[in-house]
């Protein structure tokens, strides 16, 4: 493999085939002198953690229409941002998003630091995000390695060590290809290659601009890279969700600020545990005295466990809850929106 030839091939492909993304200034725009907006780059990178481009794009467009600058986002109330984030998951990211926006607004005059080191000093920016923003927004020669890049590098070099143990080796190999020339475009070219050509199960090797350089393709089984250790079975938990209505209103609670779905509006629930709840036990933990009836169950998958929620519904009143019109429940986290819709027979 000649690294310079590989880089030239991939960058030429990117110039011609770069994805048209809402937050991206493409190669043509870059050549015309259009600058990347660090706020949009940072926001997109945070949103794209643990989700896909098609899912993140409408959220990005809504966020940037409502909060077009980092200072506008920093000035918003926590609850408004958390509600707008609902559906993207990993709600700690939304809290970190606000903390970072406020740090940029208050400590940096509304201007993002333009180096990887400076970006690492902001709340919630880990090594990957800092490297990505530094490269894409400021054209710094950083080593940007996400899941797509890991897959590309593992195949280019036919790395036999399985993930996650291979991560340090993949990062080291990726760094051997970083140059001062077009570092932002290089990072995005690798990402685009992994997203559109070097796919996990069915790589399109016949369309790959660097197929001649790919050691995994030479083995005849590129789809078997990266090697992976067997995944552990996710534990399963059980709980009860209570859908208490008062006319057209539904009772919600604010979850504790720390922990899973912290600070979000939610349906009242029991604790989540390994053993399922019997009907009588479920009613005993209800947030109000009412004629609770069992109306079904929903299943939901989190990253580290799966959850089954028994649904109890009643009409009544309760203290210490937040009453929300049914039509406004779309801002709930996915698990609670799913539970509410099931319990209310989708009559939102």
Residue frames as qw, qx, qy, qz and C-alpha x, y, z in Angstrom:
[[0.000, 0.888, 0.460, 0.000, 0.00, 0.00, 0.00],
 [0.374, 0.213, -0.009, 0.903, 1.28, 3.43, -0.95],
 [0.091, -0.612, -0.577, 0.533, -0.36, 5.88, 1.51],
 [0.046, 0.438, -0.128, -0.889, -0.04, 8.86, -0.84],
 [0.198, -0.048, -0.757, -0.621, -1.67, 7.02, -3.74],
 [0.189, -0.476, -0.852, 0.111, -4.44, 5.78, -1.43],
 [0.052, -0.578, -0.348, 0.736, -5.07, 9.30, -0.16],
 [0.109, 0.274, -0.395, -0.870, -5.17, 10.73, -3.67],
 [0.210, -0.218, -0.862, -0.407, -7.68, 8.10, -4.82],
 [0.187, -0.559, -0.759, 0.278, -9.96, 8.56, -1.83],
 [0.031, -0.542, -0.165, 0.824, -9.92, 12.36, -1.93],
 [0.145, 0.115, -0.572, -0.799, -10.66, 12.35, -5.68],
 [0.231, -0.386, -0.875, -0.178, -13.61, 10.04, -5.00],
 [0.158, -0.592, -0.559, 0.559, -14.81, 12.34, -2.20],
 [0.022, 0.330, -0.169, -0.928, -14.59, 15.36, -4.49],
 [0.298, -0.023, -0.669, -0.681, -16.98, 13.60, -6.85],
 [0.519, -0.320, -0.763, -0.216, -19.17, 11.55, -4.47],
 [0.067, 0.047, -0.601, 0.795, -19.36, 13.45, -1.16],
 [0.117, -0.592, -0.796, 0.039, -22.71, 13.10, 0.56],
 [0.084, -0.516, -0.123, -0.843, -24.92, 16.18, 0.62],
 [0.440, -0.439, -0.697, 0.359, -25.48, 16.66, 4.36],
 [0.133, -0.908, -0.342, -0.201, -27.38, 19.48, 6.05],
 [0.486, -0.837, 0.082, 0.235, -24.39, 20.48, 8.20],
 [0.735, -0.138, 0.370, 0.551, -21.65, 20.02, 5.62],
 [0.279, 0.826, -0.250, -0.422, -19.81, 22.42, 3.35],
 [0.939, 0.202, 0.255, 0.110, -18.92, 20.07, 0.51],
 [0.669, -0.145, 0.305, 0.662, -15.71, 20.00, -1.53],
 [0.314, 0.606, 0.381, 0.624, -17.03, 22.46, -4.11],
 [0.278, -0.927, -0.185, -0.172, -18.04, 24.92, -1.40],
 [0.689, -0.580, 0.120, 0.417, -14.66, 24.54, 0.26],
 [0.586, 0.146, 0.349, 0.717, -12.86, 25.31, -2.98],
 [0.083, 0.751, 0.342, 0.558, -15.06, 28.40, -3.36],
 [0.178, 0.342, -0.395, 0.834, -13.94, 29.62, 0.06],
 [0.630, -0.537, -0.195, -0.527, -17.08, 28.78, 2.05],
 [0.049, 0.400, -0.767, 0.500, -16.12, 28.17, 5.67],
 [0.505, -0.336, -0.795, -0.003, -17.56, 25.46, 7.90],
 [0.409, -0.654, 0.083, -0.631, -19.67, 26.70, 10.83],
 [0.199, 0.251, -0.861, 0.395, -18.13, 25.16, 13.99],
 [0.499, -0.027, 0.483, -0.719, -21.50, 25.30, 15.76],
 [0.835, 0.242, -0.124, -0.479, -23.19, 23.22, 13.06],
 [0.575, 0.367, -0.728, 0.074, -20.28, 20.78, 12.89],
 [0.042, -0.216, 0.791, -0.571, -20.29, 20.32, 16.66],
 [0.640, 0.056, 0.323, -0.694, -24.07, 19.98, 16.88],
 [0.819, 0.289, -0.355, -0.347, -24.16, 17.38, 14.10],
 [0.427, 0.339, -0.807, 0.227, -21.37, 15.34, 15.66],
 [0.267, -0.122, 0.708, -0.643, -23.16, 15.23, 19.01],
 [0.748, 0.179, 0.131, -0.625, -26.43, 14.23, 17.36],
 [0.744, 0.379, -0.500, -0.231, -24.80, 11.54, 15.23],
 [0.026, -0.344, 0.881, -0.324, -23.41, 9.70, 18.23],
 [0.248, 0.125, 0.922, -0.269, -25.38, 6.44, 18.42],
 [0.549, 0.590, 0.460, -0.372, -27.83, 7.34, 15.64],
 [0.590, 0.276, 0.561, 0.511, -28.00, 7.54, 11.86],
 [0.105, -0.076, 0.229, 0.965, -27.84, 10.44, 9.42],
 [0.244, -0.424, -0.618, -0.615, -31.50, 10.02, 8.28],
 [0.467, -0.643, -0.593, 0.127, -32.70, 10.00, 11.89],
 [0.421, -0.460, -0.200, 0.756, -30.54, 12.90, 13.04],
 [0.230, 0.229, 0.360, 0.874, -31.13, 15.23, 10.07],
 [0.222, -0.714, -0.462, -0.477, -34.67, 16.45, 10.92],
 [0.571, -0.703, -0.280, 0.318, -33.57, 17.10, 14.51],
 [0.501, -0.175, 0.123, 0.839, -30.58, 19.07, 13.26],
 [0.081, 0.444, 0.429, 0.782, -32.77, 21.18, 10.98],
 [0.401, -0.781, -0.435, -0.201, -35.24, 21.91, 13.78],
 [0.618, -0.555, -0.163, 0.533, -32.47, 22.79, 16.23],
 [0.413, -0.071, 0.207, 0.884, -30.68, 25.13, 13.86],
 [0.063, -0.601, -0.468, -0.645, -33.92, 26.80, 12.81],
 [0.504, -0.788, -0.342, -0.084, -34.87, 27.42, 16.45],
 [0.526, -0.770, 0.184, 0.312, -31.35, 28.05, 17.78],
 [0.712, 0.685, -0.051, 0.144, -29.21, 29.22, 14.84],
 [0.294, 0.691, -0.504, 0.426, -26.15, 30.03, 16.96],
 [0.585, -0.094, -0.706, 0.388, -24.42, 28.53, 19.97],
 [0.001, -0.059, 0.406, -0.912, -25.29, 31.63, 22.02],
 [0.602, -0.161, -0.200, -0.756, -28.98, 31.20, 21.19],
 [0.773, -0.138, -0.617, -0.053, -28.84, 27.58, 22.32],
 [0.405, 0.044, -0.617, 0.673, -26.93, 28.53, 25.47],
 [0.210, -0.137, 0.228, -0.941, -29.67, 31.00, 26.46],
 [0.638, -0.220, -0.499, -0.544, -32.49, 28.46, 26.21],
 [0.642, -0.419, 0.426, -0.481, -34.12, 26.79, 29.21],
 [0.177, -0.295, 0.939, 0.023, -33.05, 23.23, 29.95],
 [0.551, 0.284, 0.719, -0.314, -36.54, 21.80, 29.61],
 [0.579, 0.692, -0.022, -0.431, -37.05, 23.25, 26.13],
 [0.265, 0.606, -0.721, -0.209, -33.83, 21.71, 24.82],
 [0.288, -0.130, 0.935, -0.161, -34.48, 18.37, 26.51],
 [0.628, 0.449, 0.495, -0.400, -37.95, 18.23, 24.95],
 [0.531, 0.716, -0.279, -0.357, -36.55, 19.07, 21.50],
 [0.044, 0.506, -0.859, -0.061, -33.97, 16.29, 21.96],
 [0.687, -0.001, 0.625, -0.370, -36.63, 13.65, 22.75],
 [0.874, 0.445, 0.110, -0.163, -36.32, 10.77, 20.32],
 [0.464, 0.720, -0.503, 0.119, -32.56, 11.06, 19.83],
 [0.919, -0.251, -0.275, 0.127, -31.85, 9.01, 22.96],
 [0.682, -0.024, -0.265, 0.681, -28.85, 9.16, 25.29],
 [0.111, -0.923, -0.283, -0.237, -30.23, 12.18, 27.10],
 [0.598, -0.604, 0.041, 0.525, -26.98, 12.82, 28.95],
 [0.488, 0.198, 0.366, 0.767, -25.81, 14.14, 25.57],
 [0.019, -0.801, -0.378, -0.464, -28.50, 16.82, 25.67],
 [0.512, -0.837, -0.095, 0.168, -27.36, 17.93, 29.13],
 [0.639, -0.290, 0.265, 0.661, -23.75, 17.99, 27.92],
 [0.354, 0.556, 0.435, 0.613, -24.87, 19.89, 24.83],
 [0.192, -0.927, -0.222, -0.232, -26.25, 22.70, 26.98],
 [0.640, -0.672, 0.089, 0.362, -23.22, 22.69, 29.28],
 [0.611, 0.021, 0.363, 0.703, -20.89, 22.99, 26.29],
 [0.187, 0.727, 0.391, 0.532, -22.97, 25.71, 24.60],
 [0.355, -0.924, -0.132, -0.051, -22.95, 27.73, 27.81],
 [0.684, -0.463, 0.201, 0.526, -19.21, 27.29, 28.25],
 [0.490, 0.305, 0.396, 0.715, -18.60, 28.53, 24.70],
 [0.023, -0.833, -0.344, -0.433, -20.98, 31.45, 25.19],
 [0.476, -0.877, -0.064, -0.025, -19.81, 32.47, 28.65],
 [0.680, -0.559, 0.288, 0.377, -16.12, 31.55, 28.66],
 [0.543, -0.028, 0.532, 0.649, -15.13, 31.91, 25.01],
 [0.151, 0.449, -0.072, -0.878, -17.24, 34.83, 23.81],
 [0.743, 0.453, 0.260, -0.418, -19.46, 32.57, 21.71],
 [0.529, 0.654, -0.509, -0.182, -16.51, 31.31, 19.64],
 [0.990, -0.137, 0.023, 0.024, -15.43, 27.67, 19.65],
 [0.412, -0.657, 0.547, 0.315, -11.73, 26.97, 20.35],
 [0.690, 0.613, -0.251, -0.291, -10.02, 26.12, 17.06],
 [0.245, 0.487, -0.836, 0.064, -7.66, 23.38, 18.26],
 [0.720, -0.182, -0.661, -0.109, -8.22, 19.80, 19.38],
 [0.404, -0.082, -0.633, 0.655, -6.68, 20.60, 22.77],
 [0.181, -0.051, 0.182, -0.965, -8.88, 23.64, 23.24],
 [0.651, -0.152, -0.401, -0.627, -12.00, 21.74, 22.25],
 [0.620, -0.129, -0.754, 0.177, -11.17, 18.94, 24.70],
 [0.138, -0.009, -0.528, 0.838, -11.46, 21.53, 27.46],
 [0.474, -0.166, -0.134, -0.854, -15.17, 22.03, 26.75],
 [0.549, -0.070, 0.690, -0.466, -17.77, 20.04, 28.74],
 [0.801, 0.305, 0.420, -0.297, -18.90, 16.84, 27.06],
 [0.619, 0.692, -0.336, -0.156, -16.33, 16.82, 24.23],
 [0.861, -0.299, 0.381, 0.153, -14.44, 13.56, 24.28],
 [0.398, -0.410, 0.578, 0.582, -11.45, 12.65, 22.11],
 [0.401, 0.364, 0.731, 0.415, -13.48, 11.74, 19.03],
 [0.139, 0.892, 0.430, 0.013, -15.75, 14.81, 18.99],
 [0.236, -0.845, 0.174, 0.446, -12.88, 17.20, 19.67],
 [0.420, -0.220, 0.661, 0.582, -10.84, 15.65, 16.85],
 [0.340, 0.546, 0.705, 0.300, -13.81, 15.72, 14.45],
 [0.044, 0.956, 0.259, -0.132, -14.67, 19.38, 15.10],
 [0.334, -0.705, 0.346, 0.521, -11.01, 20.40, 14.91],
 [0.414, -0.025, 0.723, 0.552, -10.57, 18.67, 11.55],
 [0.246, 0.600, 0.698, 0.303, -13.88, 19.48, 9.87],
 [0.045, -0.948, -0.305, 0.081, -14.50, 22.98, 11.22],
 [0.192, -0.918, 0.249, 0.242, -10.91, 24.22, 11.45],
 [0.782, 0.562, -0.261, 0.065, -8.96, 21.97, 9.05],
 [0.325, -0.702, 0.619, -0.135, -6.62, 20.76, 11.77],
 [0.602, 0.309, -0.723, -0.136, -4.71, 17.51, 10.99],
 [0.517, -0.326, 0.623, -0.487, -6.33, 15.41, 13.71],
 [0.152, 0.074, -0.973, -0.159, -6.98, 11.67, 13.77],
 [0.605, -0.007, 0.156, -0.781, -10.76, 11.25, 13.50],
 [0.231, 0.078, -0.963, -0.114, -11.82, 7.65, 14.13],
 [0.654, -0.048, 0.277, -0.702, -15.49, 6.70, 14.43],
 [0.755, 0.030, 0.639, -0.147, -17.17, 3.36, 13.78],
 [0.744, 0.659, 0.072, -0.087, -17.15, 3.84, 10.02],
 [0.244, 0.815, -0.522, 0.059, -13.47, 4.71, 10.02],
 [0.520, -0.408, 0.737, -0.143, -12.64, 1.73, 12.24],
 [0.842, 0.281, 0.451, -0.098, -14.29, -0.56, 9.71],
 [0.591, 0.791, -0.157, 0.002, -12.45, 1.00, 6.76],
 [0.014, -0.758, 0.640, -0.123, -9.07, 0.83, 8.49],
 [0.683, -0.238, 0.674, -0.152, -9.60, -2.73, 9.71],
 [0.844, 0.432, 0.317, -0.012, -10.23, -3.80, 6.11],
 [0.410, 0.860, -0.301, 0.032, -7.50, -1.76, 4.49],
 [0.006, 0.649, -0.731, 0.210, -4.94, -3.33, 6.83],
 [0.798, -0.078, -0.574, -0.168, -6.74, -6.68, 7.46],
 [0.153, -0.490, 0.621, -0.592, -6.42, -6.26, 11.21],
 [0.566, -0.111, -0.812, -0.093, -6.96, -9.65, 12.85],
 [0.092, -0.096, -0.696, 0.706, -7.42, -8.46, 16.43],
 [0.131, -0.624, -0.729, -0.249, -11.14, -8.33, 17.28],
 [0.167, -0.513, 0.062, -0.839, -13.02, -5.29, 18.43],
 [0.013, -0.996, -0.021, -0.083, -13.03, -3.73, 20.95],
 [0.733, -0.487, 0.209, 0.427, -9.44, -4.82, 21.70],
 [0.635, 0.306, 0.343, 0.621, -8.34, -3.67, 18.23],
 [0.053, 0.964, 0.259, 0.029, -9.32, -0.03, 18.80],
 [0.348, -0.803, 0.264, 0.406, -5.84, 1.25, 19.79],
 [0.528, -0.098, 0.641, 0.548, -4.26, -0.50, 16.78],
 [0.343, 0.680, 0.571, 0.307, -6.91, 0.86, 14.41],
 [0.080, -0.981, -0.094, 0.151, -6.40, 4.37, 15.74],
 [0.460, -0.582, 0.444, 0.503, -2.63, 4.05, 15.30],
 [0.490, 0.193, 0.679, 0.512, -3.02, 2.83, 11.71],
 [0.203, 0.866, 0.441, 0.118, -5.52, 5.59, 10.90],
 [0.242, -0.897, 0.089, 0.359, -3.03, 8.17, 12.13],
 [0.541, -0.231, 0.545, 0.598, -0.45, 6.99, 9.57],
 [0.344, 0.508, 0.621, 0.488, -2.77, 8.33, 6.84],
 [0.075, -0.932, -0.293, 0.201, -3.36, 11.81, 8.33],
 [0.548, 0.196, 0.137, 0.802, -1.59, 14.70, 6.58],
 [0.062, -0.450, -0.182, 0.872, -1.61, 18.48, 6.72],
 [0.158, 0.036, -0.549, -0.820, -3.24, 18.50, 3.28],
 [0.558, -0.215, -0.389, -0.701, -7.07, 18.71, 3.43],
 [0.059, 0.068, -0.910, 0.404, -7.47, 17.09, 6.87],
 [0.494, 0.197, 0.411, -0.740, -11.15, 18.01, 7.13],
 [0.717, 0.350, -0.324, -0.509, -11.95, 16.52, 3.74],
 [0.366, 0.290, -0.883, 0.054, -9.86, 13.46, 4.58],
 [0.214, 0.016, 0.798, -0.563, -11.82, 12.79, 7.77],
 [0.625, 0.331, 0.243, -0.664, -15.14, 13.16, 5.94],
 [0.574, 0.411, -0.603, -0.371, -13.95, 11.06, 2.99],
 [0.153, 0.152, -0.954, 0.207, -13.20, 8.15, 5.33],
 [0.379, 0.198, 0.627, -0.651, -16.59, 8.55, 7.00],
 [0.640, 0.422, -0.099, -0.634, -18.39, 8.66, 3.66],
 [0.427, 0.343, -0.813, -0.197, -16.53, 5.62, 2.38],
 [0.016, -0.006, 0.934, -0.357, -17.57, 3.63, 5.44],
 [0.433, 0.319, 0.468, -0.701, -21.17, 4.84, 5.27],
 [0.646, 0.523, -0.044, -0.554, -21.80, 4.31, 1.55],
 [0.640, 0.494, -0.568, -0.153, -19.28, 1.77, 0.18],
 [0.329, 0.264, -0.847, 0.324, -17.43, -0.08, 2.93],
 [0.664, -0.397, -0.050, -0.632, -20.67, -1.23, 4.57],
 [0.490, -0.450, 0.676, -0.316, -20.72, -3.63, 7.51],
 [0.754, 0.044, 0.641, -0.140, -22.33, -6.70, 5.91],
 [0.717, 0.504, 0.432, 0.213, -22.24, -6.12, 2.16],
 [0.224, -0.653, 0.238, 0.683, -19.29, -3.93, 1.15],
 [0.661, 0.723, 0.167, -0.107, -19.53, -2.61, -2.40],
 [0.602, -0.458, 0.404, 0.514, -15.94, -3.47, -3.24],
 [0.557, 0.403, 0.526, 0.501, -16.51, -3.10, -6.98],
 [0.104, 0.898, 0.235, 0.356, -17.24, 0.60, -6.45],
 [0.590, -0.742, -0.024, 0.319, -14.53, 1.27, -3.87],
 [0.365, 0.901, -0.217, 0.088, -11.90, 3.83, -4.92],
 [0.110, -0.702, 0.687, -0.151, -9.24, 2.15, -2.76],
 [0.973, -0.027, 0.094, -0.207, -10.07, -1.50, -3.47],
 [0.757, 0.483, -0.366, 0.244, -6.58, -2.07, -4.92],
 [0.092, 0.568, -0.575, 0.582, -5.13, -1.08, -1.54],
 [0.717, -0.391, 0.180, -0.548, -7.45, -3.26, 0.59],
 [0.063, 0.358, -0.924, 0.123, -5.77, -6.17, 2.34],
 [0.528, 0.111, 0.697, -0.472, -9.12, -7.57, 3.51],
 [0.731, 0.512, -0.046, -0.450, -10.41, -7.72, -0.07],
 [0.369, 0.552, -0.740, -0.103, -7.28, -9.63, -1.00],
 [0.272, -0.167, 0.898, -0.304, -8.27, -12.33, 1.53],
 [0.255, -0.188, -0.816, -0.483, -11.54, -12.88, -0.36],
 [0.376, -0.608, -0.699, 0.030, -13.71, -12.18, 2.69],
 [0.149, 0.333, -0.173, 0.915, -13.68, -8.42, 3.41],
 [0.530, -0.545, -0.241, -0.604, -17.09, -8.61, 5.08],
 [0.806, -0.358, -0.434, 0.184, -15.55, -10.59, 7.95],
 [0.440, -0.035, -0.268, 0.857, -13.58, -7.52, 9.04],
 [0.021, -0.597, 0.674, -0.435, -13.45, -6.02, 11.54],
 [0.512, -0.115, -0.842, 0.126, -13.21, -9.16, 13.63],
 [0.438, -0.522, 0.122, -0.722, -15.51, -9.05, 16.62],
 [0.024, 0.062, -0.917, 0.393, -15.80, -10.86, 19.91],
 [0.264, -0.482, -0.800, -0.241, -19.17, -12.42, 20.68],
 [0.239, -0.480, 0.075, -0.841, -21.60, -9.94, 22.20],
 [0.002, -0.097, -0.850, 0.518, -22.83, -10.57, 25.71],
 [0.169, -0.583, -0.739, -0.291, -26.57, -11.07, 26.04],
 [0.115, -0.417, 0.130, -0.892, -28.22, -7.87, 27.22],
 [0.008, -0.215, -0.840, 0.497, -29.97, -8.24, 30.57],
 [0.234, -0.509, -0.593, -0.579, -33.75, -7.88, 30.67],
 [0.000, -0.087, -0.559, 0.824, -35.67, -5.71, 33.11],
 [0.167, -0.579, -0.751, -0.271, -39.32, -5.34, 33.98],
 [0.035, -0.118, -0.339, 0.933, -41.35, -2.41, 35.23],
 [0.112, 0.689, 0.714, -0.058, -44.77, -0.79, 35.34],
 [0.086, 0.108, 0.150, 0.979, -45.82, 2.42, 33.60],
 [0.063, 0.577, 0.701, -0.413, -48.86, 4.26, 34.94],
 [0.046, 0.282, 0.425, 0.859, -51.06, 6.20, 32.54],
 [0.047, -0.564, -0.643, 0.516, -53.29, 8.38, 34.71],
 [0.098, 0.389, 0.444, 0.801, -55.71, 10.60, 32.83],
 [0.047, 0.548, 0.513, -0.659, -57.97, 13.47, 33.81],
 [0.498, 0.765, 0.169, -0.371, -60.15, 14.21, 30.84],
 [0.723, 0.671, -0.089, 0.136, -57.80, 15.11, 28.01],
 [0.044, -0.834, 0.510, -0.207, -54.80, 15.42, 30.33],
 [0.914, 0.017, -0.374, 0.160, -52.15, 12.81, 31.15],
 [0.553, -0.814, 0.177, 0.026, -50.10, 12.77, 34.36],
 [0.731, 0.477, -0.316, 0.373, -46.34, 13.08, 33.89],
 [0.639, -0.726, 0.042, 0.250, -43.39, 13.33, 36.26],
 [0.309, 0.849, -0.418, 0.093, -39.91, 14.81, 35.96],
 [0.937, -0.058, -0.256, 0.228, -37.25, 12.14, 36.28],
 [0.575, -0.716, 0.090, 0.385, -34.28, 12.75, 38.61],
 [0.263, 0.894, -0.278, -0.232, -31.54, 14.85, 37.00],
 [0.071, -0.553, 0.820, 0.131, -28.96, 12.06, 37.12],
 [0.521, 0.024, 0.850, -0.073, -29.19, 8.63, 35.56],
 [0.220, 0.234, 0.805, 0.498, -30.99, 7.16, 32.57],
 [0.022, -0.678, -0.551, -0.486, -33.34, 9.69, 30.92],
 [0.371, -0.423, -0.428, 0.707, -32.33, 12.15, 33.63],
 [0.014, 0.358, 0.076, -0.930, -34.32, 15.37, 33.80],
 [0.180, -0.109, -0.671, -0.711, -36.84, 14.26, 31.20],
 [0.639, -0.021, 0.209, -0.740, -40.63, 14.31, 31.47],
 [0.225, 0.104, -0.961, -0.126, -41.93, 10.76, 31.74],
 [0.715, -0.393, -0.396, -0.421, -44.85, 8.61, 32.73],
 [0.515, -0.566, 0.532, -0.362, -44.80, 7.58, 36.39],
 [0.769, 0.210, -0.599, -0.078, -43.17, 4.16, 36.69],
 [0.868, -0.493, 0.059, 0.029, -42.18, 1.56, 39.21],
 [0.314, -0.653, 0.636, 0.264, -38.57, 0.59, 39.70],
 [0.771, 0.446, -0.384, -0.244, -37.11, -1.52, 36.89],
 [0.508, -0.479, 0.700, -0.148, -35.94, -4.95, 38.01],
 [0.072, 0.243, -0.923, -0.291, -35.24, -8.49, 36.83],
 [0.122, 0.305, 0.934, -0.137, -38.50, -10.06, 38.02],
 [0.149, -0.422, -0.502, -0.740, -41.84, -9.14, 36.42],
 [0.248, -0.050, 0.452, -0.856, -44.57, -7.44, 38.46],
 [0.005, 0.421, 0.907, 0.020, -47.82, -9.18, 39.26],
 [0.082, -0.648, -0.429, -0.624, -51.02, -7.19, 38.77],
 [0.520, -0.789, -0.327, 0.016, -51.65, -6.65, 42.48],
 [0.624, -0.391, 0.004, 0.676, -48.06, -5.65, 43.17],
 [0.304, 0.304, 0.334, 0.839, -48.17, -3.26, 40.23],
 [0.236, -0.763, -0.403, -0.447, -51.32, -1.57, 41.52],
 [0.627, -0.668, -0.264, 0.301, -49.82, -1.25, 45.00],
 [0.523, -0.252, 0.113, 0.806, -47.01, 0.94, 43.60],
 [0.243, 0.694, 0.480, 0.478, -49.35, 3.22, 41.64],
 [0.239, 0.161, -0.165, 0.943, -48.97, 7.02, 42.06],
 [0.401, -0.138, 0.114, -0.898, -52.65, 7.48, 43.02],
 [0.358, 0.198, 0.858, -0.312, -55.64, 5.61, 44.37],
 [0.512, 0.363, -0.240, -0.741, -57.73, 4.82, 41.30],
 [0.886, 0.157, 0.379, -0.216, -59.39, 1.98, 39.44],
 [0.017, 0.617, -0.682, -0.392, -56.23, 0.82, 37.66],
 [0.912, 0.238, 0.289, -0.167, -56.65, -1.71, 34.90],
 [0.508, -0.324, 0.636, 0.482, -54.04, -3.66, 32.97],
 [0.582, 0.716, 0.098, -0.374, -54.11, -2.51, 29.32],
 [0.841, 0.514, -0.109, 0.129, -51.10, -4.28, 27.84],
 [0.679, -0.522, 0.238, 0.458, -47.32, -4.23, 27.69],
 [0.513, 0.839, -0.183, 0.006, -44.59, -2.62, 25.61],
 [0.860, -0.185, 0.119, 0.461, -41.00, -3.67, 24.97],
 [0.219, 0.962, -0.157, 0.042, -38.11, -1.25, 24.52],
 [0.887, 0.036, -0.081, 0.453, -34.43, -1.75, 23.89],
 [0.168, -0.954, 0.232, 0.095, -31.77, 0.41, 25.51],
 [0.418, 0.686, -0.594, 0.037, -28.07, 0.05, 24.76],
 [0.072, 0.397, -0.856, 0.323, -27.27, -2.08, 27.78],
 [0.229, 0.154, 0.900, -0.339, -30.58, -3.79, 28.57],
 [0.253, -0.329, -0.642, -0.644, -34.07, -4.49, 27.30],
 [0.196, 0.054, 0.543, -0.815, -37.19, -3.41, 29.17],
 [0.228, -0.436, -0.793, -0.358, -40.74, -4.73, 29.38],
 [0.159, -0.049, 0.349, -0.922, -43.28, -2.29, 30.83],
 [0.042, -0.510, -0.859, 0.030, -46.63, -3.50, 32.11],
 [0.066, -0.276, -0.156, -0.946, -49.18, -0.76, 31.37],
 [0.108, -0.545, -0.763, 0.329, -51.80, 0.28, 33.90],
 [0.013, -0.341, -0.268, -0.901, -54.34, 2.94, 33.07],
 [0.165, -0.596, -0.712, 0.333, -56.86, 4.83, 35.21],
 [0.004, -0.704, -0.225, -0.674, -58.89, 8.01, 35.36],
 [0.587, -0.665, -0.385, 0.256, -58.32, 10.13, 38.44],
 [0.028, 0.942, -0.164, 0.291, -56.25, 12.76, 40.18],
 [0.845, -0.174, -0.223, 0.454, -52.86, 12.83, 41.88],
 [0.230, -0.955, 0.101, 0.156, -50.56, 15.21, 43.70],
 [0.439, -0.630, 0.508, 0.391, -47.06, 16.10, 42.58],
 [0.626, 0.255, 0.622, 0.395, -47.59, 15.34, 38.88],
 [0.042, 0.394, -0.268, -0.878, -47.44, 17.49, 35.77],
 [0.587, 0.502, 0.600, -0.209, -50.62, 17.43, 33.70],
 [0.076, -0.353, 0.555, 0.750, -49.99, 17.46, 29.95],
 [0.712, 0.408, 0.052, -0.569, -52.51, 17.46, 27.08],
 [0.857, 0.086, 0.495, 0.115, -52.46, 14.26, 25.07],
 [0.633, 0.759, 0.076, 0.135, -51.55, 16.20, 21.94],
 [0.041, 0.901, -0.406, 0.147, -48.30, 17.36, 23.58],
 [0.848, -0.390, 0.358, 0.015, -46.90, 13.93, 24.44],
 [0.827, 0.527, -0.077, 0.180, -44.71, 13.71, 21.34],
 [0.145, 0.810, -0.455, 0.340, -41.86, 15.29, 23.28],
 [0.800, -0.473, 0.336, -0.152, -41.60, 12.32, 25.65],
 [0.127, -0.492, 0.838, 0.200, -38.62, 9.97, 25.38],
 [0.497, 0.149, -0.694, -0.499, -39.36, 7.11, 23.00],
 [0.233, -0.103, -0.948, 0.193, -40.03, 4.48, 25.66],
 [0.136, 0.369, 0.605, -0.693, -42.67, 6.61, 27.40],
 [0.434, 0.328, -0.226, -0.808, -44.26, 7.82, 24.17],
 [0.405, 0.070, -0.864, -0.290, -44.54, 4.19, 23.08],
 [0.120, -0.241, -0.877, 0.398, -46.13, 3.27, 26.42],
 [0.253, 0.369, 0.302, -0.842, -48.54, 6.22, 26.38],
 [0.460, 0.246, -0.471, -0.711, -49.67, 5.49, 22.83],
 [0.357, -0.049, -0.928, -0.100, -50.25, 1.84, 23.63],
 [0.050, -0.311, -0.771, 0.554, -52.17, 2.57, 26.80],
 [0.295, 0.477, 0.198, -0.804, -54.28, 5.27, 25.16],
 [0.652, 0.414, 0.632, 0.070, -54.94, 3.10, 22.09],
 [0.435, 0.124, 0.401, 0.796, -53.00, 5.58, 19.90],
 [0.022, 0.845, 0.484, 0.229, -55.62, 8.27, 20.48],
 [0.442, -0.408, -0.110, 0.791, -53.08, 11.07, 20.97]]
